[in-house]
Amino acid sequence: MSNYLGGIGAPADLAELSYSQLSELSAEIRNFLIEKVSKSGGHLGPNLGVVELTIAIHRVFESPKDTIVFDTGHQSYVHKLLTGRISGFDKLRQRGGLAGYPNRAESEHDVIENSHASTALSWADGIARGNLIKGDREKVVACVVGDGALTGGMSWEALNNIASSENLKLVVIVNDNERSYSPTIGGLATYLSTLRTTSGYEKFLDWGKGILEKTPVVGAPIYETLHGVKKGIKDIVAPQGMFEDLGLKYIGPVDGHDIEAMEKAFEQAKNFGAPVLVHVITEKGRGHAPALNDAAEKFHAVGVVDPETGIPISKPEPSWTSVFADEICEIGSQRQDVVVLTAAMLGPTGLDKFAESFPNRVFDVGIAEQHAATSAAGMAFTGLHPVVAIYSTFLNRAFDQLLLDVALHKAGVTFVLDRAGVTGDDGPSHHGIWDLALTGIVPRLWVAAPRDGATLREALGEALEISDAPSLIRFPKGAVGADIPAFERRDGMDVLYRGESADILLVSVGAMAKICVEAASQAYREGVGVTVIDPRWVKPISESLLTMARRYKCVVVVEDGIRHGGIASTISEMFRDADLNLPIHSIGVPLEFIEHAKRSEVLADLGLTAQNITRQLVTWSSLLKDEITSGVMPEKQHLVDESADYKPLH
């Protein structure tokens, strides 16, 4: 077998290869990706579909002089291979290895690190305008955007502005594979589908000219008439007129697996001197049978799988997502007013099961979280109770709508945030560490952080009973684990652990409960008494926390969101308002962007482990005793119920 891939150290090396050699290189790249991504996990399907496309881009555009930007950079693996990063794929998405998205620290060929969809066209517009202002007329910007990303409103805001400047040297390459995360839906999807199956109007007119010019007397006038009304013919025969009406020259559709054809189209676009849109048709998952079957959505991103069959190596454990999926289906069977919305992530959020049972009550809005939030507010106005299921990181994009369309209007909408907290492999833009801080400033919003499957089901039922205000439920990625029982429930808060003569009240937020209980148990063996409580609903925090906290000498809050503006900050403000002078310690995520690594590795780095929390508890307990001994802090009498059983859980 050939080894052209081994000879590619930079994009310029591609110029030495013939088209037949490039075809062999494409096959090498696919085999390489299947082997490596099957071991590490990652976005296999999208990259198998853009092999020839990426080769053609790097043959025509001179990166990094020309800027190449990728929308939703999960389709950049081939780009990384062609820019000298082959060796890094042995540790793809692992600590110290290649990021799963473009990363400026890795290469001068990478530009956009944010992996949220529908942003690249705005980046491209800004870069192209910057080049224009600086007089860099030789530089061209090539923006690769998927058809799914064009369902996002930000893409169309960008296109509107791109088209307003005839001098921008900008090529928009639409990678149209008919699938975004889930099958692309909406008017744009229908539009692109029409483009795939309709001949261009220029070809139609050329044919007409040839026929009519042979027609005596009336032929030429008829042709001129047709040419004069080509706008009408264009709209009927070739709907690319929409792009051209925006002011964008349109080229395509082009076969996204024909390198020579794409090169010709890209050369034309590059030399045009104004914004051009090149429409490329690709096949997601090309060359790998498991990625082409009916479950292709699952091959958008895969875990560790068998490279031949695509079957996961290890049997998946019950996940948080599956618990939600089962419970929302159960609720759907009992309540006809419950509808669900998602943003091109029907399967990943667990709503595909609901869709099978209640297809008329499911709304996939495409990559448009803002629209989902406001549309849900409208549905709530009619008496429905919408459930909006998205990843935590993607709620950031709809904050204004959550605040002013949903909360301001007292809309009974429930947001379900999957992948909250530290997610791991996908890096900074995918961690769900911002939601608690962001939602903490939204009036009327109720926020639940369930600790296990049982409390997730309970919180979902409670949230759907709230009809005059929005609610939100957050849970992490991965296996849900065993349920964590409570000793008792006091004013809505669960007591999970009680140490003898406890001086420290440990407030556990959501999925941190298991770690907190383990830490309290270890601290007990070190002679430190700790009571662990789970508020369940962290917004608003129950006022009874004040009464409970007065019994202790300090409060520790453990959360998997950023500390700045998080739950510890909320409790601290509550104490200040109540003139309760009680030390509060926060253990959470620092205010910084967290790089990719396994979730367990990131948690260890942040000190969010039972061992580290135990050390912190022992240290703070020792400081408390020193302060009491020195008279800095008066000794408090334990006011807990002496009749209660204080034996710790083991």
C-alpha positions, 0 to 999 in steps of 0.5 A: 500500500502507498505511504503518501501520508507519511510524506505530508509535513505541510500543505505545500507537499500536496502540490507534488502529487498527481490526482491518482496519487491524491486518490490513494492519499485519500484512502490512506487518510480514511484508514488512518482516521478509522484506526486512530479515532476508533481507539481514542473516540472523536468525530469520525463521521464528519472527517471521513466525509471531508477528506478530498474537500480538505485536500482540495482546499489546501491545494488551492489556498496557501495556509497560513497566508490565506486563512482557513476557518472551520465552522464547528471545528470537529471537521478539522482532523484531516486539516491537522493531518495535512499541517504536520500533526500526524504523530499527535493522533495517538493521543487525540483528545487526551491530556498532552495530545491533539485537541479535538478542535482547532487549537492555536497552541498546536499550529499556525494553521489553526484560527478558531478554537470555539467549537460552537456552530454558526460562528465561523462566517462572522470570523471570516467576515472580520478577518477579510475586512481586516485584510482589506483595511490593512491592504493585504489584497493577496490574502484570501479567507476560506470559510468551511461551513456545514449545511447544518450550521446554516440553520443558525441565525448567526450564519445569516447575519454574517452572510448578510454582512459579507454580501454587503462588501464587494471587495472582500476576498472571501470564499464560503465553502458550504459542506453539504452532507445533508446531516448536521448533528441530527438530520438537517431540518427546516427551510434551508435543508429543503432549499439545499436539497433542491440545489443538489437535484436541479441543473444550473440555469446557465446550462438551461439557457445554453441549451435553449440558445442552441435550439432557438438560434436554429429557429428562423425568425422567432428564435433569437427574439424568444431567446433574448426574452428568456435571457431577459427574464432569467431571474424568473427561470433562475428561481424555477430551475436553479434556486441558488438565486437566493444566495446571488440575491444576497450578493454572493456569487454562487458556484456549484453544486460540486462533487465533494469527492472529486478533487480536480472539480473542487480545485477548479471551483476554488480557483475561480472563487479565489480569483474572483475578488469578491465574496463567493459561495461554493456549494460542495456535496459530500458524504458523511462517513464516506468509506466506513460502512458503520458510519453510513448505516441508518444510525449515522447520527451516532457516528458524528462522534464516537467513543472507543469502538471496534474499527471494523464494525463500529460497535463500542468496545465496552458495554455502556453503563446507564447514563444520565441521558438515558434516565432523562429519556425514560422519564420524559417519555413516561411523563409524556404518556401522562401529560398531553401538554408536555412538548419537547424542543432541541437544537439538532441534537435529538439523539444526544439529548435522549429525545429520540425515544420521545420522538418515536412515541410522540412525533407530533410533540417534538420540535428540532429547530436546527442549530438555533438555541435562541429560537428554541428558547423563545419559541418555547416561551410562545408555546408556554403562552398557549398553555403547553409546557415545553421542555428544551433539552440541550447541552449546558454549554449551548445554553450560553448562546440563548441567555438573552432569550432565557432572561427576557423572553422566558423569565420576564414573561413568567413562561413555564418552560423547563430547560434540561441541560445535559453535559453540565460541569466538566465534560472532558475530552472536547475541551474549553468550549464544551465544558458546562461550567458556566450555567450555574453562574449565568442562571444565578442572575435570572429572576424567577428561574428555578434551578435543580441539580440532581445528584443521581437518577432518582433525584433527576426523575423527581426534579423533572416531575417537580419542574413540570409542575411549575407553570408560572416561571421557568425551571432548569435541571442540570446533570453531567455527562456519562454514567449515572451511578447508583442512587445516593439515599438521604437520612432525611429531608429537611425543608426540601434539602436532603441530609446525606451524611452526619458525623458525630459533633459535626463542626462543618456543614458541607453543601454538595451541589448535584453530581458532586454528592458521591465525592462529598459523602466519601470525603466526609467519611474519610474526614470522620476517620481523621477526627473531623465531624462533617454533615453533608446536605444536598439542597436539590434546588440550588436556585432559589436556595431554601431559607432553611439553610440559614437555620441549619448553618447557624449550628455549625462553625463553617460552611463548605460548598462543593460544585462543578461550576465556576466558583465566581458567581456560583452557588457558594457566592449565592450562599455567601450573599444570603448569609450577608443579607441575614447578618450571619457571620459564618466562614464559607469555603468554596471548592469548585472550578476556577475562572479560567478555560479548562483544556481537554483531558479525561473528566477524572483527570480534570477533576483531579487537577481542580481538586474535586476529588474525595481525597483533596476535599478531605484534606481541605476539611481537616485543614479548615477544622484545625484552623477553626480549633486554633481560632477558638483556642485563641479566642478569635472565634467563640465556641458554638454549641451544637444545636442539632437534634440530639435524638438523631442517629449520628453514626456516619455511613460506611 
